[in-house]
Amino acid sequence: MCPESTVAPRVALADVDEEMLKELLALALVQASADEVTPPLGSTPFWNPERIAWFHTYHRAAAAGLEGPAREKTWAVVADGAVVGSIRLKRTAPGSAETGIWLGRSFRGQGLGRLALHLVADEARTRGFAVLQASTTPGNKAAQALLSSLGAELIVEAASVEARLALR
């Protein structure tokens, strides 16, 4: 009998066009809370028309890329051909960029976030950034562990955790 082998999933970043935007929204509506993906908008903490409109506007603006008016680029995270979430890169200052990621609930804890963050860090490095930053909450231990595993320095404060990863 042969031992089972595990093969790491193939993860890629895909540009967000209108078709990909539909797939991302469909995933977000079913597999992520609105608070994980959008700012608080509207009268409820759940998915609502204001949050859906923001989601569309945000991804369409980021389609222009780091040199566009939003100074931001988003990608769909695709694992073995399936859309599993989204990741972004935002120019924040000369030599610095910020990233953020969300994955659908059923795709978390499988190493996909780590692979996607490696890809976005490579993208930032290729574009000449020296520092990649991220923010999370003190309660998001999974994000903190992920950022630490990449070598990021974590600065824990009462209301936030700031991560800083040197790219050079």
DSSP file (Angstrom, degrees, kcal/mol; ACC not computed):
  #  RESIDUE AA STRUCTURE BP1 BP2  ACC     N-H-->O    O-->H-N    N-H-->O    O-->H-N    TCO  KAPPA ALPHA  PHI   PSI    X-CA   Y-CA   Z-CA
    1    1 A M              0   0    0      0, 0.0     0, 0.0     0, 0.0     0, 0.0   0.000 360.0 360.0 360.0 134.0    0.0    0.0    0.0
    2    2 A C        -     0   0    0      1,-0.1     2,-0.1     3,-0.0     3,-0.0  -0.627 360.0-116.6 -84.9 139.3    1.3    3.5   -1.0
    3    3 A P        -     0   0    0      0, 0.0     2,-0.2     0, 0.0    -1,-0.1  -0.482  37.0-104.7 -69.5 147.2    1.4    6.3    1.6
    4    4 A E        -     0   0    0     -2,-0.1     2,-0.4     1,-0.0     0, 0.0  -0.494  33.9-149.1 -70.4 138.6   -0.8    9.2    0.7
    5    5 A S        -     0   0    0     -2,-0.2     2,-0.5    -3,-0.0    -1,-0.0  -0.881   3.5-141.5-108.8 144.7    1.1   12.2   -0.5
    6    6 A T        -     0   0    0     -2,-0.4     2,-0.5     0, 0.0    -2,-0.0  -0.892  11.7-158.3-105.4 133.7   -0.1   15.7    0.0
    7    7 A V        -     0   0    0     -2,-0.5     3,-0.1     3,-0.0    -2,-0.0  -0.935  21.6-119.9-112.6 128.4    0.4   18.2   -2.7
    8    8 A A        -     0   0    0     -2,-0.5   103,-0.1     1,-0.1     2,-0.0  -0.389  36.8-106.2 -64.3 140.9    0.4   21.9   -2.0
    9    9 A P        -     0   0    0      0, 0.0     2,-0.7     0, 0.0    -1,-0.1  -0.333  28.7-115.5 -66.2 150.9   -2.3   23.8   -3.7
   10   10 A R        -     0   0    0     -3,-0.1    70,-3.1     2,-0.0     2,-0.4  -0.809  37.0-167.9 -88.8 117.8   -1.4   26.0   -6.6
   11   11 A V  E     +A   79   0A   0     -2,-0.7     2,-0.3    68,-0.2    68,-0.2  -0.889  11.0 169.2-112.1 137.3   -2.1   29.6   -5.7
   12   12 A A  E     -A   78   0A   0     66,-2.6    66,-2.8    -2,-0.4     2,-0.5  -0.942  32.3-122.2-139.7 160.8   -2.2   32.5   -8.1
   13   13 A L  E     -A   77   0A   0     -2,-0.3     2,-0.4    64,-0.2    64,-0.2  -0.922  29.5-164.8-104.3 130.4   -3.2   36.2   -8.1
   14   14 A A  E     -A   76   0A   0     62,-2.6    62,-3.0    -2,-0.5    -2,-0.0  -0.938  23.9-109.5-119.7 138.2   -5.8   37.1  -10.7
   15   15 A D  E     -A   75   0A   0     -2,-0.4     2,-1.0    60,-0.2    60,-0.2  -0.266  33.0-119.7 -58.9 149.2   -6.7   40.6  -11.9
   16   16 A V        +     0   0    0     58,-0.6     2,-0.1    43,-0.1    -1,-0.1  -0.806  44.7 160.8 -99.3  98.2  -10.2   41.6  -10.9
   17   17 A D     >  -     0   0    0     -2,-1.0     4,-2.6     1,-0.0     5,-0.2  -0.375  60.3 -81.3 -97.7-173.8  -12.3   42.3  -14.0
   18   18 A E  H  > S+     0   0    0      1,-0.2     4,-1.7     2,-0.2     5,-0.1   0.878 131.1  48.2 -61.9 -38.7  -16.1   42.5  -14.1
   19   19 A E  H  > S+     0   0    0      2,-0.2     4,-1.7     1,-0.2    -1,-0.2   0.920 113.7  46.5 -67.8 -42.9  -16.5   38.7  -14.3
   20   20 A M  H  > S+     0   0    0      1,-0.2     4,-2.8     2,-0.2    -2,-0.2   0.865 107.5  58.4 -66.6 -35.2  -14.0   38.1  -11.4
   21   21 A L  H  X S+     0   0    0     -4,-2.6     4,-2.5     1,-0.2    -1,-0.2   0.899 104.5  50.9 -60.2 -41.1  -15.8   40.8   -9.4
   22   22 A K  H  X S+     0   0    0     -4,-1.7     4,-2.4     2,-0.2    -1,-0.2   0.914 111.5  47.8 -61.5 -43.1  -19.0   38.8   -9.7
   23   23 A E  H  X S+     0   0    0     -4,-1.7     4,-2.2     2,-0.2    -2,-0.2   0.908 111.9  49.5 -65.9 -41.9  -17.2   35.7   -8.4
   24   24 A L  H  X S+     0   0    0     -4,-2.8     4,-2.9     2,-0.2    -2,-0.2   0.926 112.0  47.5 -63.0 -44.8  -15.6   37.5   -5.6
   25   25 A L  H  X S+     0   0    0     -4,-2.5     4,-2.8     2,-0.2     5,-0.2   0.922 110.2  52.2 -63.8 -43.1  -18.8   39.0   -4.4
   26   26 A A  H  X S+     0   0    0     -4,-2.4     4,-1.1     1,-0.2    -1,-0.2   0.916 113.0  45.7 -59.0 -42.7  -20.6   35.7   -4.6
   27   27 A L  H  X S+     0   0    0     -4,-2.2     4,-3.2     1,-0.2     3,-0.4   0.939 113.0  49.7 -64.2 -47.6  -17.9   34.1   -2.5
   28   28 A A  H  X S+     0   0    0     -4,-2.9     4,-1.6     1,-0.2    -2,-0.2   0.902 107.0  54.4 -60.7 -43.0  -17.9   37.0    0.0
   29   29 A L  H  < S+     0   0    0     -4,-2.8    -1,-0.2     1,-0.2    -2,-0.2   0.827 121.6  29.3 -61.4 -32.3  -21.7   37.0    0.4
   30   30 A V  H  < S+     0   0    0     -4,-1.1    -2,-0.2    -3,-0.4    -1,-0.2   0.778 130.8  31.1 -98.1 -32.0  -21.7   33.3    1.4
   31   31 A Q  H  < S+     0   0    0     -4,-3.2    74,-2.5    -5,-0.2     2,-0.3   0.274 111.4  49.3-120.9  12.0  -18.3   32.7    3.0
   32   32 A A  S  < S-     0   0    0     -4,-1.6     2,-0.2    -5,-0.2    72,-0.1  -0.997  75.5-116.3-147.5 146.5  -17.3   36.0    4.7
   33   33 A S    >>  -     0   0    0     -2,-0.3     3,-1.2     1,-0.1     4,-0.7  -0.525  31.4-118.0 -76.4 152.3  -18.9   38.4    7.1
   34   34 A A  H >> S+     0   0    0      1,-0.3     4,-3.0    11,-0.2     3,-1.0   0.863 114.5  59.6 -58.0 -36.4  -19.4   41.9    5.8
   35   35 A D  H 34 S+     0   0    0     10,-0.4    -1,-0.3     1,-0.3    11,-0.1   0.748 100.8  55.4 -66.6 -23.0  -17.2   43.2    8.5
   36   36 A E  H <4 S+     0   0    0     -3,-1.2    -1,-0.3     1,-0.1    -2,-0.2   0.703 121.9  26.5 -77.2 -19.7  -14.3   41.1    7.2
   37   37 A V  H << S+     0   0    0     -3,-1.0    -2,-0.2    -4,-0.7    -3,-0.1   0.692 121.9  31.1-119.1 -28.0  -14.6   42.5    3.8
   38   38 A T  S  < S-     0   0    0     -4,-3.0    -1,-0.2    -5,-0.2    13,-0.1  -0.865  79.1-100.0-132.1 163.0  -16.0   46.0    3.9
   39   39 A P        -     0   0    0      0, 0.0     2,-0.5     0, 0.0    15,-0.1  -0.374  61.1 -77.7 -72.2 164.5  -16.1   49.0    6.3
   40   40 A P        +     0   0    0      0, 0.0     2,-0.3     0, 0.0    -5,-0.0  -0.527  68.9 159.4 -67.3 118.6  -19.2   49.4    8.5
   41   41 A L        +     0   0    0     -2,-0.5     3,-0.4     3,-0.3    10,-0.2  -0.976  36.1  13.8-139.5 150.4  -21.9   50.9    6.2
   42   42 A G  S    S-     0   0    0     -2,-0.3     6,-0.0     1,-0.2     0, 0.0  -0.228  99.8 -59.3  79.5-171.1  -25.7   51.0    6.3
   43   43 A S  S    S+     0   0    0      2,-0.0    -1,-0.2    -2,-0.0     5,-0.0   0.452 113.3  54.0 -94.4  -1.5  -27.9   50.3    9.2
   44   44 A T  S    S-     0   0    0     -3,-0.4    -3,-0.3     2,-0.2     4,-0.1  -0.917  74.0-129.6-131.0 157.9  -26.9   46.7    9.9
   45   45 A P  S    S+     0   0    0      0, 0.0   -10,-0.4     0, 0.0   -11,-0.2   0.368  87.8  81.3 -83.3   7.1  -23.6   44.9   10.5
   46   46 A F  S    S-     0   0    0      1,-0.2    -2,-0.2   -12,-0.1     2,-0.2  -0.402 101.7 -63.3-103.2 178.7  -24.5   42.4    7.8
   47   47 A W        +     0   0    0     -2,-0.1    -1,-0.2   -18,-0.1   -12,-0.0  -0.477  68.2 158.8 -61.5 131.4  -24.3   42.4    4.0
   48   48 A N     >  -     0   0    0     -2,-0.2     4,-2.3    -4,-0.1     3,-0.3  -0.893  56.8 -87.6-147.8 172.4  -26.6   45.2    2.8
   49   49 A P  H  > S+     0   0    0      0, 0.0     4,-2.4     0, 0.0     5,-0.2   0.849 123.9  53.9 -58.5 -35.3  -27.0   47.3   -0.4
   50   50 A E  H  > S+     0   0    0      2,-0.2     4,-2.2     1,-0.2     5,-0.1   0.910 110.4  45.7 -66.5 -41.0  -24.5   49.9    0.9
   51   51 A R  H  > S+     0   0    0     -3,-0.3     4,-2.5   -10,-0.2    -1,-0.2   0.887 112.7  50.3 -69.8 -38.1  -21.8   47.3    1.5
   52   52 A I  H  X S+     0   0    0     -4,-2.3     4,-2.1     2,-0.2    -2,-0.2   0.916 111.1  49.1 -65.7 -42.1  -22.4   45.6   -1.8
   53   53 A A  H  X S+     0   0    0     -4,-2.4     4,-2.5    -5,-0.2    -2,-0.2   0.911 111.4  49.7 -62.9 -41.8  -22.1   49.0   -3.6
   54   54 A W  H  X S+     0   0    0     -4,-2.2     4,-3.3     2,-0.2     5,-0.2   0.927 107.8  54.5 -61.0 -44.8  -18.9   49.8   -1.7
   55   55 A F  H  X S+     0   0    0     -4,-2.5     4,-2.1     1,-0.2     5,-0.2   0.919 111.4  44.4 -55.6 -47.9  -17.5   46.4   -2.7
   56   56 A H  H  X S+     0   0    0     -4,-2.1     4,-2.3     2,-0.2     5,-0.2   0.948 115.8  46.5 -62.1 -49.9  -18.1   47.0   -6.4
   57   57 A T  H  X S+     0   0    0     -4,-2.5     4,-2.4     1,-0.2    -2,-0.2   0.911 112.0  51.4 -60.8 -44.4  -16.8   50.6   -6.3
   58   58 A Y  H  X S+     0   0    0     -4,-3.3     4,-2.2     1,-0.2    -1,-0.2   0.943 113.1  42.5 -60.1 -51.5  -13.7   49.6   -4.3
   59   59 A H  H  X S+     0   0    0     -4,-2.1     4,-0.8    -5,-0.2    15,-0.2   0.855 113.7  52.1 -69.1 -34.2  -12.6   46.8   -6.7
   60   60 A R  H  < S+     0   0    0     -4,-2.3     3,-0.5    -5,-0.2     4,-0.4   0.911 111.0  47.6 -66.8 -40.6  -13.4   48.8   -9.8
   61   61 A A  H >< S+     0   0    0     -4,-2.4     3,-1.3     1,-0.2     9,-0.4   0.895 110.3  52.5 -65.3 -39.9  -11.2   51.7   -8.5
   62   62 A A  H >< S+     0   0    0     -4,-2.2     3,-1.5     1,-0.3    12,-0.4   0.645  89.1  79.5 -72.8 -13.5   -8.4   49.3   -7.6
   63   63 A A  T 3< S+     0   0    0     -4,-0.8    -1,-0.3    -3,-0.5    -2,-0.2   0.775  82.3  66.1 -63.3 -24.2   -8.4   47.9  -11.1
   64   64 A A  T <  S-     0   0    0     -3,-1.3     3,-0.4    -4,-0.4    -1,-0.3   0.676 103.6-143.0 -71.8 -16.5   -6.5   51.0  -12.2
   65   65 A G  B X   -B   72   0A   0     -3,-1.5     3,-1.6     7,-0.6     7,-0.9  -0.208  37.5 -38.6  87.5-175.3   -3.6   49.7  -10.1
   66   66 A L  T 3  S+     0   0    0      1,-0.3    -1,-0.2     5,-0.3    25,-0.1   0.722 136.3  50.2 -62.3 -24.4   -0.9   51.3   -7.9
   67   67 A E  T 3  S+     0   0    0     -3,-0.4    -1,-0.3     4,-0.1    -2,-0.2   0.535  95.8  93.1 -91.6  -6.6   -0.5   54.3  -10.2
   68   68 A G  S X  S-     0   0    0     -3,-1.6     3,-1.3     4,-0.2    -6,-0.0  -0.127  99.3 -86.2 -78.1 179.6   -4.2   54.9  -10.4
   69   69 A P  T 3  S+     0   0    0      0, 0.0    -7,-0.1     0, 0.0    -1,-0.1   0.813 128.9  50.7 -59.0 -33.3   -6.2   57.4   -8.3
   70   70 A A  T 3  S-     0   0    0     -9,-0.4     3,-0.1    -5,-0.2    -4,-0.1   0.670  95.4-142.7 -79.0 -15.6   -6.7   54.8   -5.5
   71   71 A R    <   +     0   0    0     -3,-1.3    20,-2.8    -6,-0.4     2,-0.3   0.844  66.4 106.5  55.7  35.2   -3.0   54.0   -5.4
   72   72 A E  E     -BC  65  90A   0     -7,-0.9    -7,-0.6    18,-0.2     2,-0.4  -0.975  54.1-160.1-145.6 151.5   -4.1   50.4   -4.8
   73   73 A K  E     - C   0  89A   0     16,-2.5    16,-2.3    -2,-0.3     2,-0.4  -1.000   9.0-165.9-134.9 132.5   -4.4   47.1   -6.6
   74   74 A T  E     - C   0  88A   0    -12,-0.4   -58,-0.6    -2,-0.4     2,-0.3  -0.901   4.3-172.3-116.4 151.5   -6.5   44.1   -5.7
   75   75 A W  E     -AC  15  87A   0     12,-2.7    12,-2.2    -2,-0.4     2,-0.4  -0.953  26.7-117.3-132.0 153.3   -6.3   40.6   -6.9
   76   76 A A  E     -AC  14  86A   0    -62,-3.0   -62,-2.6    -2,-0.3     2,-0.6  -0.743  29.7-129.4 -81.7 140.9   -8.5   37.6   -6.5
   77   77 A V  E     -AC  13  85A   0      8,-2.7     7,-3.2    -2,-0.4     8,-1.1  -0.859  28.4-168.5 -91.8 122.6   -6.7   34.8   -4.7
   78   78 A V  E     -AC  12  83A   0    -66,-2.8   -66,-2.6    -2,-0.6     2,-0.5  -0.959   8.0-170.9-118.8 125.9   -7.2   31.6   -6.9
   79   79 A A  E >  S-AC  11  82A   0      3,-2.8     3,-2.2    -2,-0.5   -68,-0.2  -0.969  75.4 -21.1-120.5 120.5   -6.3   28.2   -5.5
   80   80 A D  T 3  S-     0   0    0    -70,-3.1    -1,-0.2    -2,-0.5   -69,-0.1   0.855 129.9 -49.4  49.6  39.3   -6.3   25.3   -7.9
   81   81 A G  T 3  S+     0   0    0    -71,-0.3     2,-0.4     1,-0.2    -1,-0.3   0.317 116.0 111.1  88.8  -7.1   -8.6   27.2  -10.2
   82   82 A A  E <  S-C   79   0A   0     -3,-2.2    -3,-2.8     2,-0.0     2,-0.5  -0.833  71.1-121.3-104.0 137.4  -11.2   28.3   -7.6
   83   83 A V  E     +C   78   0A   0     -2,-0.4    -5,-0.2    -5,-0.2     3,-0.1  -0.640  38.3 167.1 -73.1 124.1  -11.6   31.8   -6.3
   84   84 A V  E     -     0   0A   0     -7,-3.2    20,-3.0    -2,-0.5     2,-0.3   0.499  54.2 -49.4-119.4  -9.3  -11.0   31.7   -2.6
   85   85 A G  E     -CD  77 103A   0     -8,-1.1    -8,-2.7    18,-0.3     2,-0.3  -0.984  57.1 -84.1 167.8-160.4  -10.6   35.3   -1.6
   86   86 A S  E     -CD  76 102A   0     16,-2.2    16,-2.2    -2,-0.3     2,-0.3  -0.980  23.7-169.9-142.7 150.9   -9.0   38.7   -2.3
   87   87 A I  E     -CD  75 101A   0    -12,-2.2   -12,-2.7    -2,-0.3     2,-0.3  -0.979  10.3-160.2-139.7 151.4   -5.7   40.4   -1.5
   88   88 A R  E     -CD  74 100A   0     12,-2.1    12,-0.8    -2,-0.3     2,-0.4  -0.892  13.8-157.6-133.3 162.0   -4.6   44.0   -2.0
   89   89 A L  E     -CD  73  99A   0    -16,-2.3   -16,-2.5    -2,-0.3     2,-0.4  -0.982  17.4-173.5-137.2 124.9   -1.5   46.1   -2.2
   90   90 A K  E     -CD  72  98A   0      8,-2.7     8,-2.6    -2,-0.4     2,-0.4  -0.981  25.7-127.8-127.4 129.2   -1.7   49.8   -1.5
   91   91 A R  E     + D   0  97A   0    -20,-2.8     6,-0.2    -2,-0.4    -2,-0.0  -0.610  35.5 166.0 -70.1 122.8    1.0   52.5   -1.9
   92   92 A T  E     -     0   0A   0      4,-1.9     5,-0.2     1,-0.5    -1,-0.2   0.711  61.3 -17.0-112.2 -30.3    1.2   54.3    1.5
   93   93 A A  E >  S- D   0  96A   0      3,-1.3     3,-2.5     0, 0.0    -1,-0.5  -0.956  94.5 -56.7-164.3 165.8    4.4   56.2    1.3
   94   94 A P  T 3  S+     0   0    0      0, 0.0     3,-0.1     0, 0.0    35,-0.0  -0.365 128.2   3.9 -55.3 124.0    7.6   56.2   -0.8
   95   95 A G  T 3  S+     0   0    0      1,-0.2    35,-2.4    -2,-0.1    36,-2.0   0.392 116.5  96.9  82.4  -3.2    9.1   52.7   -0.4
   96   96 A S  E <   +De  93 131A   0     -3,-2.5    -4,-1.9    33,-0.2    -3,-1.3  -0.932  43.1 174.7-124.8 144.8    6.1   51.4    1.6
   97   97 A A  E     -De  91 132A   0     34,-1.9    36,-2.8    -2,-0.4     2,-0.4  -0.961  18.9-139.5-139.8 158.2    3.0   49.5    0.8
   98   98 A E  E     -De  90 133A   0     -8,-2.6    -8,-2.7    -2,-0.3     2,-0.3  -0.904  15.7-163.8-117.5 147.1    0.2   48.0    2.8
   99   99 A T  E     +D   89   0A   0     34,-2.8    36,-0.5    -2,-0.4     2,-0.3  -0.902   8.9 178.2-126.6 159.5   -1.5   44.7    2.3
  100  100 A G  E     -D   88   0A   0    -12,-0.8   -12,-2.1    -2,-0.3     2,-0.3  -0.971   6.6-170.6-154.7 151.0   -4.8   43.1    3.4
  101  101 A I  E     -D   87   0A   0     -2,-0.3     2,-0.3   -14,-0.2   -14,-0.2  -0.991   9.8-173.8-144.7 148.2   -6.4   39.7    2.7
  102  102 A W  E     -D   86   0A   0    -16,-2.2   -16,-2.2    -2,-0.3     2,-0.3  -0.989   8.4-168.1-138.8 144.6   -9.6   37.9    3.2
  103  103 A L  E     -D   85   0A   0     -2,-0.3   -18,-0.3   -18,-0.2     5,-0.1  -0.951  33.7 -97.9-126.4 148.7  -10.4   34.3    2.4
  104  104 A G    >   -     0   0    0    -20,-3.0     3,-2.2    -2,-0.3     4,-0.5  -0.353  42.0-110.6 -59.9 146.4  -13.7   32.5    2.4
  105  105 A R  G >  S+     0   0    0    -74,-2.5     3,-1.3     1,-0.3    -1,-0.1   0.851 115.9  54.2 -50.9 -43.4  -14.3   30.6    5.6
  106  106 A S  G 3  S+     0   0    0      1,-0.3    -1,-0.3   -75,-0.0    -2,-0.1   0.570 107.5  52.3 -73.7  -5.4  -13.9   27.1    4.0
  107  107 A F  G X  S+     0   0    0     -3,-2.2     3,-0.7   -23,-0.2     5,-0.4   0.428  86.4 105.7-106.6  -1.4  -10.5   28.1    2.6
  108  108 A R  T <  S+     0   0    0     -3,-1.3    -4,-0.0    -4,-0.5    -3,-0.0  -0.428  73.0  28.3 -79.3 153.8   -9.0   29.3    5.8
  109  109 A G  T 3  S+     0   0    0     -2,-0.1    -1,-0.2     1,-0.1    -4,-0.0   0.641  91.5  99.6  76.0  15.0   -6.4   27.3    7.7
  110  110 A Q  S <  S-     0   0    0     -3,-0.7    -2,-0.1  -101,-0.0    -1,-0.1   0.320  99.8-103.2-113.3   5.3   -5.0   25.5    4.6
  111  111 A G  S  > S+     0   0    0   -103,-0.1     4,-1.9    -4,-0.1     5,-0.1   0.475  89.1 119.5  87.1   1.7   -1.9   27.7    4.0
  112  112 A L  H  > S+     0   0    0     -5,-0.4     4,-2.5     1,-0.2     5,-0.2   0.885  72.3  52.7 -69.2 -38.1   -3.6   29.6    1.1
  113  113 A G  H  > S+     0   0    0     -6,-0.2     4,-2.7     2,-0.2    -1,-0.2   0.905 108.6  50.7 -62.6 -41.7   -3.2   32.9    2.9
  114  114 A R  H  > S+     0   0    0      2,-0.2     4,-2.1     1,-0.2    -1,-0.2   0.928 111.7  47.1 -62.2 -45.5    0.5   32.3    3.5
  115  115 A L  H  X S+     0   0    0     -4,-1.9     4,-1.9     2,-0.2    -2,-0.2   0.910 113.4  48.5 -63.8 -41.9    1.0   31.5   -0.2
  116  116 A A  H  X S+     0   0    0     -4,-2.5     4,-2.4     1,-0.2    -2,-0.2   0.899 110.2  51.4 -65.5 -40.9   -1.0   34.5   -1.3
  117  117 A L  H  X S+     0   0    0     -4,-2.7     4,-2.4     1,-0.2    -1,-0.2   0.873 107.4  53.3 -65.7 -35.6    0.9   36.8    1.0
  118  118 A H  H  X S+     0   0    0     -4,-2.1     4,-2.3    -5,-0.2    -1,-0.2   0.925 109.8  49.1 -61.1 -43.1    4.2   35.5   -0.4
  119  119 A L  H  X S+     0   0    0     -4,-1.9     4,-2.1     1,-0.2    -2,-0.2   0.907 112.7  45.8 -64.2 -41.8    3.0   36.3   -3.9
  120  120 A V  H  X S+     0   0    0     -4,-2.4     4,-2.5     2,-0.2    -1,-0.2   0.856 111.2  52.9 -72.3 -32.6    1.9   39.9   -2.9
  121  121 A A  H  X S+     0   0    0     -4,-2.4     4,-2.6     2,-0.2    -2,-0.2   0.905 109.8  49.1 -65.4 -40.3    5.2   40.4   -1.1
  122  122 A D  H  X S+     0   0    0     -4,-2.3     4,-2.7     2,-0.2    -2,-0.2   0.907 110.6  50.8 -62.5 -41.3    7.0   39.3   -4.2
  123  123 A E  H  X S+     0   0    0     -4,-2.1     4,-1.7     2,-0.2    -2,-0.2   0.918 111.5  47.5 -61.5 -44.3    4.9   41.7   -6.2
  124  124 A A  H  <>S+     0   0    0     -4,-2.5     5,-2.5     2,-0.2    -2,-0.2   0.914 112.4  49.3 -63.5 -43.3    5.7   44.6   -3.8
  125  125 A R  H ><5S+     0   0    0     -4,-2.6     3,-1.7     1,-0.2    -2,-0.2   0.921 109.4  52.1 -61.9 -44.9    9.4   43.7   -3.9
  126  126 A T  H 3<5S+     0   0    0     -4,-2.7    -1,-0.2     1,-0.3    -2,-0.2   0.840 107.1  53.8 -60.4 -34.3    9.3   43.7   -7.8
  127  127 A R  T 3<5S-     0   0    0     -4,-1.7    -1,-0.3    -5,-0.2    -2,-0.2   0.400 124.5-103.6 -84.4   3.4    7.7   47.1   -7.7
  128  128 A G  T < 5 +     0   0    0     -3,-1.7    -3,-0.2     1,-0.3     2,-0.2   0.551  67.3 150.5  92.0   8.4   10.5   48.5   -5.6
  129  129 A F      < -     0   0    0     -5,-2.5    -1,-0.3    -6,-0.2   -33,-0.2  -0.514  29.0-166.9 -74.2 143.0    8.9   48.6   -2.2
  130  130 A A  S    S+     0   0    0    -35,-2.4    37,-3.5     1,-0.2    38,-0.7   0.678  72.0  38.6 -98.3 -24.5   11.2   48.2    0.8
  131  131 A V  E     -eF  96 166A   0    -36,-2.0   -34,-1.9    35,-0.2     2,-0.5  -0.987  59.3-163.7-134.4 137.6    8.5   47.7    3.5
  132  132 A L  E     -eF  97 165A   0     33,-2.7    33,-3.0    -2,-0.4     2,-0.3  -0.988  17.6-170.4-119.2 128.0    5.2   45.8    3.5
  133  133 A Q  E     +eF  98 164A   0    -36,-2.8   -34,-2.8    -2,-0.5     2,-0.3  -0.794   8.7 179.1-117.4 158.1    2.8   46.6    6.3
  134  134 A A  E     - F   0 163A   0     29,-1.8    29,-3.3    -2,-0.3     2,-0.4  -0.981  12.8-148.9-151.8 155.2   -0.5   45.1    7.5
  135  135 A S  E     + F   0 162A   0    -36,-0.5     2,-0.3    -2,-0.3    27,-0.2  -0.961  22.2 156.6-126.6 146.6   -3.0   45.8   10.3
  136  136 A T  E     - F   0 161A   0     25,-2.2    25,-2.5    -2,-0.4    -2,-0.0  -0.853  40.4 -88.8-148.7-173.2   -5.2   43.4   12.2
  137  137 A T    >   -     0   0    0     -2,-0.3     3,-1.4    23,-0.2     7,-0.2  -0.692  32.6-114.8-102.7 157.6   -7.0   43.3   15.5
  138  138 A P  T 3  S+     0   0    0      0, 0.0    -1,-0.1     0, 0.0    22,-0.1   0.809 116.6  54.8 -59.6 -28.1   -5.6   41.9   18.8
  139  139 A G  T 3  S+     0   0    0      1,-0.2     2,-1.8     2,-0.1     3,-0.2   0.616  83.3  89.0 -80.9 -12.3   -8.2   39.1   18.6
  140  140 A N    <>  +     0   0    0     -3,-1.4     4,-1.9     1,-0.2    -1,-0.2  -0.551  47.0 162.3 -88.7  76.2   -7.2   37.9   15.2
  141  141 A K  H  >  +     0   0    0     -2,-1.8     4,-2.6     1,-0.2    -1,-0.2   0.817  69.9  59.1 -65.9 -32.3   -4.6   35.4   16.3
  142  142 A A  H  > S+     0   0    0     -3,-0.2     4,-2.4     2,-0.2    -1,-0.2   0.928 107.6  45.6 -64.3 -44.0   -4.6   33.6   13.0
  143  143 A A  H  > S+     0   0    0      2,-0.2     4,-2.8     1,-0.2     5,-0.2   0.905 112.7  51.2 -64.6 -40.8   -3.6   36.8   11.1
  144  144 A Q  H  X S+     0   0    0     -4,-1.9     4,-2.6     2,-0.2    -2,-0.2   0.921 111.1  47.5 -62.3 -43.7   -0.9   37.6   13.7
  145  145 A A  H  X S+     0   0    0     -4,-2.6     4,-2.4     2,-0.2    -2,-0.2   0.905 112.3  50.3 -63.9 -41.4    0.5   34.1   13.4
  146  146 A L  H  X S+     0   0    0     -4,-2.4     4,-1.0     2,-0.2    -2,-0.2   0.946 112.3  45.8 -61.7 -49.0    0.5   34.3    9.6
  147  147 A L  H ><>S+     0   0    0     -4,-2.8     5,-2.2     1,-0.2     3,-0.5   0.897 113.3  50.2 -63.2 -40.9    2.2   37.7    9.6
  148  148 A S  H ><5S+     0   0    0     -4,-2.6     3,-1.8     1,-0.2    -1,-0.2   0.892 104.3  58.6 -63.0 -39.3    4.8   36.5   12.1
  149  149 A S  H 3<5S+     0   0    0     -4,-2.4    -1,-0.2     1,-0.3    -2,-0.2   0.752 102.6  54.2 -64.5 -22.6    5.5   33.4   10.0
  150  150 A L  T <<5S-     0   0    0     -4,-1.0    -1,-0.3    -3,-0.5    -2,-0.2   0.516 126.4-101.8 -86.0  -5.4    6.5   35.6    7.1
  151  151 A G  T < 5 +     0   0    0     -3,-1.8    15,-0.3    -4,-0.3    -3,-0.2   0.573  68.4 154.7  96.8  11.4    9.0   37.4    9.4
  152  152 A A      < -     0   0    0     -5,-2.2     2,-0.5    -6,-0.2    -1,-0.3  -0.467  44.4-125.4 -73.7 143.3    6.9   40.5   10.1
  153  153 A E  E     -G  164   0A   0     11,-3.1    11,-2.1    -2,-0.2     2,-0.5  -0.769  27.0-146.4 -83.4 130.3    7.6   42.5   13.2
  154  154 A L  E     -G  163   0A   0     -2,-0.5     2,-0.6     9,-0.2     9,-0.2  -0.865  12.5-165.3-105.0 132.7    4.3   42.9   15.2
  155  155 A I  E     -G  162   0A   0      7,-3.1     7,-2.5    -2,-0.5     2,-0.5  -0.949  15.2-156.9-114.8 108.5    3.5   45.9   17.2
  156  156 A V  E     +G  161   0A   0     -2,-0.6     2,-0.2     5,-0.2     5,-0.2  -0.756  18.1 169.6 -93.9 124.9    0.6   45.1   19.5
  157  157 A E        -     0   0    0      3,-2.9    -2,-0.0    -2,-0.5     0, 0.0  -0.717  49.3 -93.5-122.1 175.8   -1.5   48.0   20.8
  158  158 A A  S    S+     0   0    0     -2,-0.2     3,-0.1     1,-0.2    -1,-0.0   0.894 121.2  21.1 -59.7 -42.9   -4.8   48.0   22.7
  159  159 A A  S    S+     0   0    0      1,-0.1     2,-0.3   -22,-0.1    -1,-0.2   0.531 127.8  21.9-107.7  -8.1   -7.0   48.4   19.6
  160  160 A S        -     0   0    0    -23,-0.2    -3,-2.9   -22,-0.1     2,-0.5  -0.983  55.2-137.6-154.7 163.2   -4.8   47.1   16.7
  161  161 A V  E     -FG 136 156A   0    -25,-2.5   -25,-2.2    -2,-0.3     2,-0.5  -0.994  22.3-159.9-124.3 121.7   -1.8   45.1   15.7
  162  162 A E  E     -FG 135 155A   0     -7,-2.5    -7,-3.1    -2,-0.5     2,-0.4  -0.874   4.6-160.3-104.3 133.0    0.5   46.6   13.2
  163  163 A A  E     -FG 134 154A   0    -29,-3.3   -29,-1.8    -2,-0.5     2,-0.4  -0.903   5.2-169.2-114.8 142.4    2.8   44.3   11.2
  164  164 A R  E     -FG 133 153A   0    -11,-2.1   -11,-3.1    -2,-0.4     2,-0.5  -0.985   1.6-173.0-134.6 121.9    6.0   45.5    9.4
  165  165 A L  E     -F  132   0A   0    -33,-3.0   -33,-2.7    -2,-0.4     2,-0.4  -0.962  18.6-140.0-118.5 118.2    7.8   43.2    6.9
  166  166 A A  E     -F  131   0A   0     -2,-0.5   -35,-0.2   -15,-0.3   -36,-0.1  -0.626  12.7-168.4 -75.0 130.9   11.2   44.4    5.5
  167  167 A L              0   0    0    -37,-3.5   -36,-0.2    -2,-0.4    -1,-0.1   0.539 360.0 360.0 -98.7  -9.4   11.4   43.4    1.8
  168  168 A R              0   0    0    -38,-0.7    -1,-0.1     0, 0.0   -37,-0.1   0.368 360.0 360.0-120.8 360.0   15.0   44.1    1.3
